[in-house]
Amino acid sequence: MKKFLLVFAALAALVSCKNAVKDADSEYAVDMIKKGESIPAFALKDRADMLHSPDDFAGKYVVYDFWATWCPDCRADVPAMKELYAKYGDKVTFVGISFDTDPEKLDTYVADGCS
């Protein structure tokens, strides 16, 4: 009986852990921009210190990828983003916006092929 209860408790713990683990995007990306909506105005500098805004891409399809080298989910998305770029890069503009604060780490990560 004790073995049964121990196995049952272990299985219950596994099931509850599995249900507790969710994709982080499902927690914070619920009120994001919907299809057909315009994005808010913003301007950011690139690594060459040139200023860019969404207006630079007016009339084009654009994928904005907000990421960081220290973000495990972001790093896990890299292969899929590369695949999308290879498939649609001639039709869609891909813009990566990094939240990294250490330019050397960012440059090294990019130079290594984002891997």
C-alpha positions as CSV (number, residue, x, y, z in Angstrom):
1,M,0.0,0.0,0.0
2,K,2.9,2.4,0.8
3,K,4.5,1.7,-2.6
4,F,1.2,2.5,-4.3
5,L,0.7,5.8,-2.4
6,L,4.4,6.8,-3.2
7,V,4.0,6.0,-6.9
8,F,0.6,7.8,-6.9
9,A,2.1,10.8,-5.2
10,A,5.0,10.9,-7.6
11,L,2.7,10.7,-10.6
12,A,0.4,13.4,-9.2
13,A,3.4,15.7,-8.7
14,L,4.6,15.1,-12.3
15,V,1.2,15.9,-13.7
16,S,0.8,19.0,-11.7
17,C,4.3,20.2,-12.7
18,K,3.6,19.6,-16.3
19,N,0.4,21.6,-16.1
20,A,2.2,24.4,-14.3
21,V,4.8,24.8,-17.0
22,K,3.5,27.1,-19.7
23,D,5.0,28.9,-22.6
24,A,6.1,32.2,-21.2
25,D,4.5,34.0,-24.2
26,S,1.1,32.8,-23.1
27,E,1.5,34.8,-19.9
28,Y,2.6,38.2,-21.3
29,A,1.8,38.3,-25.0
30,V,-2.0,38.4,-24.5
31,D,-2.5,42.1,-25.3
32,M,-0.1,42.4,-28.2
33,I,-0.8,44.0,-31.5
34,K,-3.5,42.2,-33.5
35,K,-3.5,41.5,-37.2
36,G,-4.1,44.7,-39.2
37,E,-3.4,47.1,-36.4
38,S,-0.6,49.6,-36.6
39,I,2.3,49.4,-34.2
40,P,3.1,52.3,-31.9
41,A,5.6,54.9,-33.1
42,F,9.2,54.4,-32.0
43,A,12.7,55.0,-33.1
44,L,15.9,53.0,-32.3
45,K,19.5,53.2,-33.3
46,D,21.3,50.3,-34.9
47,R,24.9,49.2,-34.2
48,A,26.1,51.8,-36.8
49,D,24.3,54.5,-34.8
50,M,21.7,55.1,-37.5
51,L,18.1,55.8,-36.4
52,H,15.3,53.6,-37.6
53,S,11.5,53.6,-37.2
54,P,8.6,51.6,-38.5
55,D,8.1,54.4,-41.1
56,D,11.3,53.1,-42.8
57,F,9.4,49.9,-43.7
58,A,6.1,51.5,-44.8
59,G,4.1,49.4,-47.2
60,K,6.2,46.3,-46.5
61,Y,5.5,43.1,-44.5
62,V,7.7,43.3,-41.4
63,V,8.5,40.8,-38.6
64,Y,9.9,42.5,-35.5
65,D,11.8,40.1,-33.3
66,F,12.4,41.4,-29.8
67,W,15.1,39.3,-28.2
68,A,18.2,39.1,-26.0
69,T,21.2,36.9,-25.8
70,W,20.4,36.2,-22.1
71,C,16.8,35.1,-22.9
72,P,16.5,31.3,-23.2
73,D,13.2,31.5,-25.0
74,C,14.6,34.0,-27.5
75,R,17.7,31.8,-28.1
76,A,15.4,28.8,-28.6
77,D,13.5,30.8,-31.3
78,V,16.6,31.5,-33.4
79,P,16.4,28.4,-35.6
80,A,12.8,29.1,-36.4
81,M,13.5,32.7,-37.2
82,K,16.4,31.6,-39.5
83,E,14.1,29.2,-41.2
84,L,11.5,31.9,-41.8
85,Y,14.1,34.3,-43.1
86,A,15.4,31.7,-45.5
87,K,11.9,31.0,-46.7
88,Y,10.4,34.5,-46.8
89,G,13.3,36.9,-46.7
90,D,12.7,38.0,-50.2
91,K,9.1,39.0,-49.4
92,V,9.3,40.0,-45.7
93,T,11.6,42.4,-43.9
94,F,13.0,40.9,-40.6
95,V,14.0,43.4,-37.9
96,G,15.7,42.1,-34.8
97,I,15.6,44.3,-31.8
98,S,17.9,43.2,-29.0
99,F,17.4,44.1,-25.3
100,D,21.1,43.4,-24.6
101,T,23.0,46.1,-22.7
102,D,26.5,44.7,-23.3
103,P,27.5,45.5,-27.0
104,E,30.5,43.1,-26.9
105,K,28.3,40.1,-25.9
106,L,25.8,41.0,-28.5
107,D,28.5,41.3,-31.2
108,T,30.0,38.0,-30.2
109,Y,26.7,36.2,-30.3
110,V,25.8,37.6,-33.7
111,A,29.3,36.9,-35.1
112,D,29.0,33.3,-33.9
113,G,25.8,32.9,-36.0
114,C,23.4,33.4,-33.0
115,S,24.2,30.0,-31.6
